[in-house]
């Protein structure tokens, strides 16, 4: 990974090559764009992003894939550049994640406004899939049929998740090259202002209290707090020197146990209110 990061930062041509070819490898192209933006600024990041957009433009007009999937990927690249530039200036993960949330929501609403026919086509495909699954299951009860609002929430979440993972990889590579251990310290300190934490948790609760169509938006709104909970787990394991194998168990549980993510959202919120890290530090002495 270090060799790849060094190659990307060697020059614009190398970075453009990785962004262009990286579209074949999940997350590689947006992570390369993030690293360049973090290391060299917005101008270079935008230039490299254009190379990353090139294969997506070809896919948009040259394949039979639903355009919304490609457009959402393109939106993810734009959000990555903007968020990386903001993180470069602010050096604040909490505010950057809030920016990612807002930009992702805005981008998906713009996609719906500008490419409504593509959203409608994808909505029809998803509805048919759910109908077929219901028939195969032999269920006679009317199943939930996801509509446009639900679909937009899923797309927004994927845009935000792409941006977050790319930011994490880009910042990790940057620290690996220029500030060893710096990313670990930054991530362990991730904690939200109490007012932001309350607003995010209220947004998650509202998504679940509203009709089922809005449930998919809870993942997008809760993503910053989810990262805060993950950061708290990392900090706790490092503080008490429990062992890296517990991190592996933690991530397996996160992937396999659905409600676990909601617990982490709650942890992220509680940490914003109670500053659990400071209490852990006192207990570790």
C-alpha positions as a Markdown table, in Angstrom:
| # | Residue | x | y | z |
|---|---|---|---|---|
| 1 | Unk | 0.0 | 0.0 | 0.0 |
| 2 | Unk | 2.9 | 2.4 | 0.7 |
| 3 | Unk | 4.4 | 1.7 | -2.7 |
| 4 | Unk | 1.0 | 2.6 | -4.3 |
| 5 | Unk | 0.7 | 5.8 | -2.3 |
| 6 | Unk | 4.2 | 6.8 | -3.2 |
| 7 | Unk | 3.5 | 6.1 | -6.9 |
| 8 | Unk | 0.3 | 8.3 | -6.8 |
| 9 | Unk | 2.1 | 11.2 | -5.2 |
| 10 | Unk | 5.1 | 11.0 | -7.6 |
| 11 | Unk | 3.3 | 13.2 | -10.1 |
| 12 | Unk | 0.1 | 14.1 | -11.8 |
| 13 | Unk | 0.6 | 11.6 | -14.6 |
| 14 | Unk | 1.0 | 8.7 | -12.1 |
| 15 | Unk | -2.0 | 9.9 | -10.1 |
| 16 | Unk | -4.1 | 10.2 | -13.2 |
| 17 | Unk | -3.1 | 6.7 | -14.3 |
| 18 | Unk | -4.2 | 5.2 | -11.0 |
| 19 | Unk | -7.5 | 7.2 | -11.1 |
| 20 | Unk | -8.1 | 6.0 | -14.6 |
| 21 | Unk | -7.3 | 2.4 | -14.1 |
| 22 | Unk | -8.5 | 2.4 | -10.5 |
| 23 | Unk | -12.1 | 2.3 | -11.7 |
| 24 | Unk | -11.7 | -1.4 | -12.2 |
| 25 | Unk | -10.8 | -1.9 | -8.5 |
| 26 | Unk | -13.4 | -0.9 | -5.9 |
| 27 | Unk | -12.5 | 2.4 | -4.0 |
| 28 | Unk | -9.1 | 2.7 | -5.6 |
| 29 | Unk | -9.9 | 5.6 | -7.9 |
| 30 | Unk | -11.7 | 7.8 | -5.3 |
| 31 | Unk | -9.0 | 7.0 | -2.7 |
| 32 | Unk | -6.3 | 8.2 | -5.1 |
| 33 | Unk | -8.3 | 11.4 | -5.7 |
| 34 | Unk | -8.6 | 11.9 | -2.0 |
| 35 | Unk | -4.9 | 11.4 | -1.4 |
| 36 | Unk | -3.9 | 13.9 | -4.1 |
| 37 | Unk | -6.5 | 16.5 | -2.8 |
| 38 | Unk | -5.2 | 16.1 | 0.8 |
| 39 | Unk | -1.6 | 16.3 | -0.2 |
| 40 | Unk | -1.6 | 18.8 | -3.0 |
| 41 | Unk | -4.8 | 20.8 | -2.8 |
| 42 | Unk | -8.1 | 21.2 | -4.6 |
| 43 | Unk | -6.7 | 22.1 | -8.0 |
| 44 | Unk | -4.7 | 18.9 | -8.4 |
| 45 | Unk | -7.5 | 16.9 | -6.9 |
| 46 | Unk | -9.9 | 18.2 | -9.5 |
| 47 | Unk | -7.5 | 17.4 | -12.4 |
| 48 | Unk | -7.1 | 13.8 | -11.1 |
| 49 | Unk | -10.8 | 13.5 | -10.6 |
| 50 | Unk | -11.4 | 14.2 | -14.3 |
| 51 | Unk | -9.4 | 11.2 | -15.2 |
| 52 | Unk | -11.4 | 9.1 | -12.7 |
| 53 | Unk | -14.6 | 10.4 | -14.3 |
| 54 | Unk | -13.5 | 9.4 | -17.8 |
| 55 | Unk | -14.3 | 5.7 | -17.7 |
| 56 | Unk | -17.5 | 6.5 | -15.9 |
| 57 | Unk | -18.5 | 8.8 | -18.7 |
| 58 | Unk | -17.8 | 6.0 | -21.2 |
| 59 | Unk | -19.9 | 3.6 | -19.1 |
| 60 | Unk | -22.7 | 6.1 | -18.9 |
| 61 | Unk | -23.1 | 6.4 | -22.7 |
| 62 | Unk | -21.6 | 3.1 | -23.9 |
| 63 | Unk | -23.2 | 0.4 | -21.7 |
| 64 | Unk | -26.6 | -0.8 | -20.9 |
| 65 | Unk | -26.2 | -0.3 | -17.2 |
| 66 | Unk | -28.8 | 1.9 | -15.6 |
| 67 | Unk | -27.4 | 5.4 | -15.7 |
| 68 | Unk | -28.3 | 6.2 | -12.1 |
| 69 | Unk | -25.7 | 3.6 | -10.8 |
| 70 | Unk | -22.9 | 5.4 | -12.8 |
| 71 | Unk | -24.2 | 8.8 | -12.0 |
| 72 | Unk | -24.1 | 8.0 | -8.3 |
| 73 | Unk | -20.5 | 6.8 | -8.6 |
| 74 | Unk | -19.6 | 10.1 | -10.3 |
| 75 | Unk | -21.4 | 12.0 | -7.5 |
| 76 | Unk | -19.3 | 10.0 | -5.0 |
| 77 | Unk | -16.1 | 11.2 | -6.7 |
| 78 | Unk | -17.2 | 14.9 | -6.5 |
| 79 | Unk | -18.1 | 14.5 | -2.8 |
| 80 | Unk | -14.7 | 12.9 | -2.2 |
| 81 | Unk | -12.9 | 15.9 | -3.7 |
| 82 | Unk | -14.9 | 18.4 | -1.8 |
| 83 | Unk | -14.7 | 16.6 | 1.5 |
| 84 | Unk | -10.9 | 16.0 | 1.1 |
| 85 | Unk | -10.4 | 19.7 | 0.4 |
| 86 | Unk | -12.4 | 20.6 | 3.5 |
| 87 | Unk | -10.5 | 18.1 | 5.7 |
| 88 | Unk | -7.2 | 19.5 | 4.4 |
| 89 | Unk | -8.2 | 23.0 | 5.5 |
| 90 | Unk | -10.0 | 22.1 | 8.7 |
| 91 | Unk | -8.2 | 19.0 | 10.0 |
| 92 | Unk | -11.4 | 18.2 | 11.7 |
| 93 | Unk | -12.9 | 14.7 | 11.1 |
| 94 | Unk | -16.2 | 15.5 | 12.9 |
| 95 | Unk | -17.0 | 18.6 | 10.8 |
| 96 | Unk | -15.8 | 16.8 | 7.6 |
| 97 | Unk | -18.1 | 13.9 | 8.1 |
| 98 | Unk | -21.0 | 16.3 | 8.6 |
| 99 | Unk | -20.0 | 17.9 | 5.3 |
| 100 | Unk | -20.0 | 14.5 | 3.7 |
| 101 | Unk | -23.5 | 13.9 | 4.9 |
| 102 | Unk | -24.8 | 17.2 | 3.6 |
| 103 | Unk | -23.1 | 16.9 | 0.2 |
| 104 | Unk | -24.3 | 13.3 | -0.2 |
| 105 | Unk | -27.9 | 14.2 | 0.5 |
| 106 | Unk | -27.7 | 17.3 | -1.8 |
| 107 | Unk | -26.1 | 15.3 | -4.6 |
| 108 | Unk | -28.8 | 12.6 | -4.5 |
| 109 | Unk | -31.5 | 15.2 | -4.6 |
| 110 | Unk | -29.9 | 16.9 | -7.5 |
| 111 | Unk | -29.6 | 13.6 | -9.4 |
| 112 | Unk | -33.3 | 13.0 | -8.8 |
| 113 | Unk | -34.1 | 16.5 | -10.1 |
| 114 | Unk | -31.9 | 16.2 | -13.2 |
| 115 | Unk | -32.2 | 12.5 | -14.0 |
| 116 | Unk | -35.7 | 11.6 | -12.8 |
| 117 | Unk | -36.3 | 9.2 | -15.6 |
| 118 | Unk | -33.2 | 7.2 | -14.7 |
| 119 | Unk | -34.4 | 7.0 | -11.1 |
| 120 | Unk | -37.8 | 5.9 | -12.2 |
| 121 | Unk | -36.3 | 3.1 | -14.3 |
| 122 | Unk | -34.2 | 1.9 | -11.4 |
| 123 | Unk | -37.2 | 2.1 | -9.1 |
| 124 | Unk | -39.1 | -0.1 | -11.5 |
| 125 | Unk | -36.2 | -2.7 | -11.5 |
| 126 | Unk | -36.0 | -2.8 | -7.7 |
| 127 | Unk | -39.8 | -3.1 | -7.4 |
| 128 | Unk | -39.7 | -6.1 | -9.8 |
| 129 | Unk | -36.9 | -7.7 | -7.8 |
| 130 | Unk | -38.8 | -7.3 | -4.5 |
| 131 | Unk | -42.0 | -8.8 | -6.1 |
| 132 | Unk | -40.1 | -11.8 | -7.4 |
| 133 | Unk | -38.5 | -12.4 | -4.0 |
| 134 | Unk | -41.9 | -12.3 | -2.4 |
| 135 | Unk | -43.3 | -14.8 | -4.9 |
| 136 | Unk | -40.3 | -17.2 | -4.3 |
| 137 | Unk | -40.9 | -16.9 | -0.6 |
| 138 | Unk | -44.5 | -17.8 | -1.1 |
| 139 | Unk | -45.7 | -15.0 | 1.2 |
| 140 | Unk | -49.3 | -14.0 | 0.9 |
| 141 | Unk | -49.0 | -10.9 | 3.0 |
| 142 | Unk | -48.3 | -7.7 | 1.2 |
| 143 | Unk | -44.6 | -7.0 | 1.4 |
| 144 | Unk | -43.0 | -3.6 | 1.6 |
| 145 | Unk | -42.5 | -2.1 | -1.9 |
| 146 | Unk | -39.6 | 0.4 | -1.9 |
| 147 | Unk | -40.5 | 3.6 | -3.7 |
| 148 | Unk | -38.4 | 6.6 | -4.9 |
| 149 | Unk | -37.8 | 8.1 | -1.4 |
| 150 | Unk | -36.4 | 4.8 | -0.1 |
| 151 | Unk | -34.3 | 4.3 | -3.2 |
| 152 | Unk | -32.8 | 7.8 | -3.0 |
| 153 | Unk | -31.9 | 7.2 | 0.6 |
| 154 | Unk | -30.0 | 4.0 | -0.4 |
| 155 | Unk | -28.2 | 5.9 | -3.2 |
| 156 | Unk | -27.3 | 8.7 | -0.8 |
| 157 | Unk | -25.9 | 6.3 | 1.7 |
| 158 | Unk | -23.7 | 4.6 | -0.9 |
| 159 | Unk | -22.4 | 8.0 | -2.1 |
| 160 | Unk | -21.6 | 9.0 | 1.5 |
| 161 | Unk | -20.0 | 5.6 | 2.3 |
| 162 | Unk | -17.8 | 5.8 | -0.8 |
| 163 | Unk | -16.7 | 9.2 | 0.3 |
| 164 | Unk | -16.0 | 8.2 | 3.9 |
| 165 | Unk | -14.0 | 5.0 | 3.0 |
| 166 | Unk | -12.0 | 7.0 | 0.3 |
| 167 | Unk | -11.2 | 9.7 | 2.9 |
| 168 | Unk | -10.1 | 7.1 | 5.4 |
| 169 | Unk | -7.8 | 5.5 | 2.8 |
| 170 | Unk | -6.5 | 8.8 | 1.5 |
| 171 | Unk | -5.7 | 10.1 | 5.0 |
| 172 | Unk | -4.1 | 6.8 | 6.0 |
| 173 | Unk | -1.9 | 6.9 | 3.0 |
| 174 | Unk | -1.0 | 10.5 | 3.6 |
| 175 | Unk | 0.0 | 9.8 | 7.2 |
| 176 | Unk | 1.9 | 6.7 | 6.1 |
| 177 | Unk | 4.0 | 8.8 | 3.8 |
| 178 | Unk | 4.5 | 12.0 | 5.8 |
| 179 | Unk | 3.2 | 11.6 | 9.3 |
| 180 | Unk | 3.4 | 8.0 | 10.6 |
| 181 | Unk | 0.9 | 7.3 | 13.3 |
| 182 | Unk | -0.9 | 10.6 | 12.6 |
| 183 | Unk | -4.1 | 9.1 | 11.2 |
| 184 | Unk | -4.4 | 6.8 | 14.2 |
| 185 | Unk | -4.3 | 9.7 | 16.5 |
| 186 | Unk | -6.8 | 11.7 | 14.4 |
| 187 | Unk | -9.2 | 8.9 | 14.2 |
| 188 | Unk | -9.1 | 8.0 | 17.9 |
| 189 | Unk | -10.0 | 11.6 | 18.7 |
| 190 | Unk | -13.1 | 11.6 | 16.5 |
| 191 | Unk | -15.9 | 13.0 | 18.6 |
| 192 | Unk | -18.9 | 15.3 | 17.8 |
| 193 | Unk | -20.0 | 18.5 | 19.3 |
| 194 | Unk | -23.0 | 17.7 | 21.6 |
| 195 | Unk | -25.3 | 19.9 | 19.5 |
| 196 | Unk | -24.3 | 18.0 | 16.3 |
| 197 | Unk | -24.7 | 14.7 | 18.1 |
| 198 | Unk | -28.2 | 15.5 | 19.2 |
| 199 | Unk | -29.2 | 16.8 | 15.7 |
| 200 | Unk | -27.9 | 13.6 | 14.1 |
| 201 | Unk | -29.6 | 11.3 | 16.5 |
| 202 | Unk | -32.8 | 13.2 | 16.2 |
| 203 | Unk | -32.5 | 12.8 | 12.4 |
| 204 | Unk | -32.0 | 9.0 | 12.7 |
| 205 | Unk | -35.0 | 8.8 | 15.1 |
| 206 | Unk | -37.2 | 10.8 | 12.7 |
| 207 | Unk | -36.3 | 8.5 | 9.8 |
| 208 | Unk | -37.5 | 5.5 | 11.7 |
| 209 | Unk | -40.7 | 7.3 | 13.1 |
| 210 | Unk | -41.7 | 8.5 | 9.6 |
| 211 | Unk | -43.3 | 6.0 | 7.1 |
| 212 | Unk | -41.1 | 3.1 | 6.2 |
| 213 | Unk | -40.1 | 4.8 | 2.9 |
| 214 | Unk | -37.8 | 7.0 | 5.0 |
| 215 | Unk | -36.0 | 4.2 | 6.9 |
| 216 | Unk | -33.2 | 4.1 | 4.3 |
| 217 | Unk | -32.3 | 7.7 | 5.1 |
| 218 | Unk | -31.4 | 6.7 | 8.7 |
| 219 | Unk | -28.2 | 5.0 | 7.4 |
| 220 | Unk | -27.1 | 8.2 | 5.8 |
| 221 | Unk | -28.0 | 10.5 | 8.7 |
| 222 | Unk | -26.4 | 8.1 | 11.2 |
| 223 | Unk | -23.2 | 7.5 | 9.3 |
| 224 | Unk | -21.2 | 10.2 | 11.1 |
| 225 | Unk | -22.2 | 8.8 | 14.5 |
| 226 | Unk | -21.5 | 5.3 | 13.3 |
| 227 | Unk | -17.9 | 6.4 | 12.6 |
| 228 | Unk | -17.7 | 8.1 | 16.0 |
| 229 | Unk | -18.7 | 4.8 | 17.6 |
| 230 | Unk | -16.1 | 2.9 | 15.6 |
| 231 | Unk | -13.5 | 5.4 | 16.6 |
| 232 | Unk | -14.4 | 5.0 | 20.3 |
| 233 | Unk | -14.0 | 1.2 | 20.0 |
| 234 | Unk | -10.6 | 1.7 | 18.4 |
| 235 | Unk | -9.6 | 4.2 | 21.2 |
| 236 | Unk | -10.8 | 1.9 | 23.9 |
| 237 | Unk | -8.9 | -1.1 | 22.6 |
| 238 | Unk | -5.7 | 1.0 | 22.3 |
| 239 | Unk | -6.1 | 2.6 | 25.7 |
| 240 | Unk | -6.5 | -0.8 | 27.5 |
| 241 | Unk | -4.1 | -2.6 | 25.1 |
| 242 | Unk | -6.6 | -5.4 | 24.8 |
| 243 | Unk | -5.2 | -6.8 | 21.6 |
| 244 | Unk | -5.7 | -6.4 | 17.8 |
| 245 | Unk | -7.6 | -9.6 | 17.5 |
| 246 | Unk | -10.6 | -7.9 | 19.3 |
| 247 | Unk | -10.7 | -5.4 | 16.4 |
| 248 | Unk | -11.1 | -8.3 | 14.0 |
| 249 | Unk | -13.9 | -9.8 | 16.1 |
| 250 | Unk | -15.5 | -6.3 | 16.2 |
| 251 | Unk | -15.5 | -5.9 | 12.5 |
| 252 | Unk | -16.9 | -9.4 | 11.9 |
| 253 | Unk | -19.7 | -8.5 | 14.3 |
| 254 | Unk | -20.3 | -5.2 | 12.5 |
| 255 | Unk | -20.7 | -7.0 | 9.2 |
| 256 | Unk | -22.7 | -10.0 | 10.4 |
| 257 | Unk | -25.0 | -8.5 | 13.1 |
| 258 | Unk | -27.4 | -5.9 | 11.7 |
| 259 | Unk | -28.4 | -4.1 | 15.0 |
| 260 | Unk | -24.7 | -3.7 | 15.9 |
| 261 | Unk | -24.5 | -0.7 | 13.7 |
| 262 | Unk | -27.3 | 1.0 | 15.7 |
| 263 | Unk | -25.4 | 0.3 | 18.9 |
| 264 | Unk | -22.4 | 2.0 | 17.5 |
| 265 | Unk | -24.5 | 5.0 | 16.5 |
| 266 | Unk | -25.7 | 5.2 | 20.1 |
| 267 | Unk | -22.1 | 5.0 | 21.3 |
| 268 | Unk | -21.1 | 7.8 | 19.0 |
| 269 | Unk | -24.0 | 9.9 | 20.4 |
| 270 | Unk | -23.2 | 9.1 | 24.0 |
| 271 | Unk | -19.5 | 10.0 | 23.5 |
| 272 | Unk | -20.5 | 13.4 | 22.0 |
| 273 | Unk | -22.5 | 14.1 | 25.2 |
| 274 | Unk | -20.4 | 12.4 | 27.9 |
| 275 | Unk | -16.9 | 12.5 | 26.5 |
| 276 | Unk | -16.4 | 8.8 | 27.2 |
| 277 | Unk | -12.7 | 9.0 | 26.1 |
| 278 | Unk | -11.8 | 11.3 | 29.0 |
| 279 | Unk | -13.4 | 8.9 | 31.5 |
| 280 | Unk | -11.6 | 5.9 | 29.9 |
| 281 | Unk | -8.3 | 7.8 | 30.2 |
| 282 | Unk | -8.8 | 8.4 | 33.9 |
| 283 | Unk | -9.7 | 4.7 | 34.4 |
| 284 | Unk | -6.6 | 3.5 | 32.6 |
| 285 | Unk | -4.3 | 5.4 | 34.9 |
